[in-house]
């Protein structure tokens, strides 16, 4: 099979030409690139999903406390908030944010996560896709397909721009995860390849220019909370696209623009922990509460 490898518009054209859904084009591409059987790749994806669900359950069920003291069980607290019935937009939205926090907190506490596309942005995809799949009663098979579309979007971003905060700022990391999740959500809900394109374009446009500024050089603050923002942005972008609203620019255009913007972001805003929030005075013992062992 000829590889499509490249732009989202090329993958969309291949889907049209083969009269096949976008997820299957991405799966065929992955099979061709890796030399693996598609059924083996589907089994691998199921395993990844299982690990993601474990991470989410761990973060929601037990307060995650990082060694730095910057992370102190936020997801667990949000789960209690959701159970109290006080959610601003209902339990599904709170679960979305709490799941993103949960997985990102497990990462901050050195637990097992799936770095999709990176460890820093690991909470976005599980939060967005699990929450909507559970809410809408989607099957495991539909979820697997949605993850293949999300992965394919990541492949395009990696090809046209970057998935690295050190290269392109947080727009390339949490922003890319958000765009991948937005595309996956459209797939999950039976949208068209063109709607996937619009959702990806909306999601990445919304975070254009977002810098990377991890406090103390740790993937904790603001990273964990940006995962929740990324998940919410994915849902919003997918919803807008599924409603039939069209992006002014194609996903490929927005991705390439993100890449160009990323290359012009000054170095102090690209994971060096020298700019943005990372330039503020380090949170003191009041924040740490002795967790660092220096108090
Ligand atoms: S701020 Fe930097 S380290 Fe943190 S999630 Fe964003 S890109 Fe990753």
Boltz pocket constraint, residues with backbone or C-beta under 6 A from the ligand:
constraints:
  - pocket:
      binder: B
      contacts: [[A, 120], [A, 121], [A, 164], [A, 165], [A, 166], [A, 169], [A, 170], [A, 171], [A, 173], [A, 174], [A, 211], [A, 212], [A, 213], [A, 214], [A, 218], [A, 219], [A, 220], [A, 222], [A, 223], [A, 224], [A, 226], [A, 271]]
      max_distance: 6.0
